[in-house]
Amino acid sequence: MPLMFFGRGSAFADAHNSAFFIENNELVIIDCPASTFQKVKRMEWEKFDNIFILITHTHGDHAGGVGMMLQFVWFASLMKKRVTVVAPSDEVREDLTILLNRIEGCEPEWYDITTADCLQKSWFVKAVPTTHSSTLAGKCFGYRLKINGRNVVYTGDTATLCPFLTLLSEGSFLYAEAATFRSDVHLYLEDVLPTFEKLTVDGVKVFLMHLDREDVVKKVIAGKNITLAPLYENDI
């Protein structure tokens, strides 16, 4: 699997939505809620040459654990390892800098921060702007990645699939949110299910994440070629 998940739940879940992959001995995390920090600290994170955190947007269930992660890695490594935080845009970078430095009290020496446009990595393609919360208008993104040569599209929190559909082709991996409650800020599963099914016919592998009621989602997709995002189970 290109991505494994520390959690696949929505805002009020016990394990919030957050994914990761490893390439070229680099640990790359997509979003970092507090529940992700608790799992990463039990990994063998010290063995990686670099740690990156890609942020989709600044809601607490996506960025609420970043400050603690930076502090932990810096001090647990005896001031030898810095995390690189990747903001999807300059505007989000400014917000994250305020959050981390002025609110969380992080020291600049604990981490590096950059934007998607400046990130030069073989596994990174681009940040994809999308529509989510009106209070964060223009500040919500998904990502297109190239993990071990595979095209990976990650929607983040989104109310529309439109920005992502043109990025998909046969053999692609789509990680998309799925909500069982209708709203203006998330993908309502019943509405997007026909699109997901068509994508699987076209050879796209579809995985669902950011689940509000996982038991209901499982029933809706039963018998279809759509699966839930795979969870990382090794907490040791």
C-alpha positions in Angstrom: 0.0 0.0 0.0 1.4 3.5 -0.8 -0.2 4.9 2.4 -0.8 3.5 5.8 -3.0 5.3 8.4 -2.4 6.1 12.0 -6.2 6.9 12.2 -9.0 7.3 9.7 -11.7 9.0 11.9 -13.2 12.4 11.5 -13.1 15.3 14.0 -14.7 13.6 17.0 -13.1 10.2 16.6 -10.6 8.6 19.0 -8.0 8.3 16.2 -8.1 11.3 13.8 -7.3 11.0 10.1 -3.6 10.9 9.4 -1.5 8.9 6.9 2.1 8.2 6.3 4.6 6.6 3.9 8.3 5.8 3.9 10.6 6.4 0.9 14.3 6.9 0.7 14.5 6.4 4.4 12.3 9.5 5.0 9.1 9.3 7.1 6.4 11.5 5.5 3.3 12.1 7.6 0.1 13.7 6.2 -1.5 15.8 8.9 -0.6 15.5 12.6 -3.4 15.5 15.1 -2.5 14.7 18.8 -3.5 11.0 18.2 -0.8 10.7 15.5 1.9 12.1 17.8 1.0 9.4 20.4 1.6 6.7 17.8 4.7 8.1 16.1 6.6 8.3 19.4 6.2 4.5 19.7 7.7 4.0 16.2 11.3 3.6 15.5 11.3 7.2 14.2 15.0 7.8 15.1 16.1 5.5 12.2 14.8 7.9 9.5 17.1 10.4 7.9 14.3 13.0 7.7 10.7 13.5 9.0 8.2 15.6 7.0 4.7 16.6 8.0 2.5 17.7 5.1 -0.4 19.8 6.4 -3.7 19.9 4.5 -5.4 22.6 6.6 -5.2 23.9 10.2 -8.2 22.4 11.9 -7.3 20.9 15.2 -8.0 17.3 14.1 -5.4 17.8 11.4 -2.7 20.1 12.9 -3.3 19.9 16.6 -0.4 17.6 17.4 2.3 19.3 15.2 3.8 21.5 18.0 4.1 18.5 20.4 5.7 16.4 17.6 8.3 19.1 16.9 9.2 19.4 20.5 9.3 15.7 21.1 11.6 14.8 18.1 14.0 17.7 18.9 14.5 16.8 22.6 14.1 13.0 22.3 16.9 13.0 19.6 19.1 15.1 21.9 18.8 18.1 19.6 20.0 16.3 16.5 16.8 15.9 14.5 14.5 18.5 13.1 11.1 17.9 11.6 10.2 19.7 8.3 6.7 21.1 8.2 5.3 21.5 4.7 2.5 24.1 4.3 0.4 23.8 1.1 0.6 27.6 0.5 2.3 30.8 1.7 -0.8 31.8 3.5 -1.1 28.5 5.4 2.6 28.8 6.2 2.0 32.1 7.8 -0.8 30.7 9.9 1.3 27.7 10.9 4.2 29.9 12.0 1.8 31.9 14.2 0.3 28.7 15.6 3.7 27.0 16.3 5.8 30.0 17.5 3.4 32.4 19.1 0.7 30.1 20.4 2.4 26.7 20.9 5.7 28.4 22.0 7.9 26.3 19.7 11.5 27.5 19.2 12.5 28.1 15.6 15.5 25.8 16.0 13.2 22.8 16.6 12.0 22.6 13.1 12.1 23.7 9.5 9.0 25.1 7.7 8.6 25.3 3.9 5.8 25.5 1.3 4.7 22.9 -1.3 6.1 25.1 -4.1 9.6 25.0 -2.6 9.6 21.3 -1.7 12.0 19.4 -4.0 11.4 15.7 -3.4 11.0 12.8 -5.8 7.8 11.7 -3.9 6.1 15.1 -4.0 4.1 16.4 -7.0 1.9 19.2 -5.8 -0.6 20.6 -3.4 -4.2 20.7 -4.8 -6.5 23.5 -3.6 -10.0 22.4 -2.7 -13.2 23.6 -1.0 -13.9 22.7 2.6 -14.7 25.0 5.5 -15.8 28.6 4.7 -13.8 29.9 7.6 -10.7 28.5 6.0 -11.6 29.5 2.4 -8.5 29.3 0.2 -6.6 27.4 2.9 -7.7 23.8 2.4 -5.7 21.4 0.2 -5.2 17.9 -0.9 -2.0 16.4 -2.3 -0.7 14.6 -5.3 2.2 12.3 -4.5 4.4 9.8 -6.4 5.2 7.1 -3.9 7.4 4.3 -5.1 6.4 5.3 -8.7 2.7 5.1 -8.1 0.3 8.1 -8.6 -1.3 8.9 -5.2 -4.1 11.4 -4.8 -5.1 12.5 -1.3 -8.2 14.7 -1.0 -7.8 15.9 2.6 -11.1 17.3 3.9 -13.1 18.4 0.9 -16.6 19.1 -0.2 -15.9 18.3 -3.8 -14.0 15.7 -5.9 -13.7 18.0 -8.9 -10.1 19.2 -8.3 -8.8 15.6 -8.0 -10.6 13.7 -10.9 -8.3 15.0 -13.6 -5.3 13.7 -11.6 -6.5 10.1 -11.7 -5.7 7.4 -14.3 -5.6 3.7 -14.5 -3.4 2.4 -11.6 -3.8 5.5 -9.5 -4.6 5.4 -5.8 -7.3 7.7 -4.5 -7.7 8.4 -0.8 -10.9 10.2 -0.3 -13.0 11.3 2.7 -16.5 9.8 3.1 -19.2 11.3 5.3 -22.5 9.6 6.2 -24.0 13.0 7.3 -24.8 15.5 4.6 -23.1 18.9 5.0 -21.6 21.7 2.9 -18.0 20.8 4.0 -17.5 17.1 3.5 -18.1 14.5 0.7 -21.5 12.8 1.3 -20.9 9.2 0.6 -24.3 8.5 -1.0 -23.7 11.3 -3.5 -20.1 10.4 -4.5 -20.5 6.6 -4.4 -21.4 6.3 -8.2 -18.2 8.3 -9.0 -16.1 6.1 -6.8 -17.6 3.0 -8.4 -16.9 4.3 -11.9 -13.3 5.1 -10.9 -12.7 1.5 -9.8 -14.0 0.3 -13.2 -11.5 2.6 -14.8 -8.7 1.0 -12.8 -8.4 3.5 -9.9 -8.0 2.0 -6.4 -10.3 3.8 -4.0 -9.8 4.0 -0.3 -12.1 5.9 2.1 -10.9 7.9 5.1 -12.0 10.6 7.6 -14.9 8.5 8.5 -17.7 9.8 10.8 -19.5 6.5 11.2 -17.2 3.6 10.1 -19.8 0.9 10.7 -22.3 2.7 8.4 -19.6 3.3 5.7 -18.7 -0.4 5.8 -22.4 -1.4 5.1 -22.7 1.1 2.2 -19.6 -0.2 0.4 -20.1 -3.9 1.1 -19.7 -5.9 -2.1 -18.2 -3.0 -3.9 -14.6 -2.7 -5.0 -14.0 0.1 -2.5 -12.1 -0.3 0.8 -11.3 1.6 3.9 -7.9 3.2 4.3 -5.5 0.6 5.8 -4.6 1.1 9.5 -1.1 0.9 10.9 -1.4 -1.5 13.8 2.2 -1.7 15.2 2.3 0.5 18.3 5.5 -1.0 19.6 
